[in-house]
């Protein structure tokens, strides 16, 4: 699943917590793909939410 890698790369590059909409703008991916990728990343505990609806890579 390459969308997962793209989402993680965008988050790391920005260096701050992002919403799914912001990730969509910066990556050019479809919002549904991003939601699916983020769900997988959450399950693998690779991303965390510092505030509601915003996500960043786990440190």
Protein Blocks (a to p, Z undefined) as FASTA:
>chain_A
ZZlmmmmmmmmmnopacdfklmmmmnopafklmmmmmmmmmmnopaccfbghiacddZZ
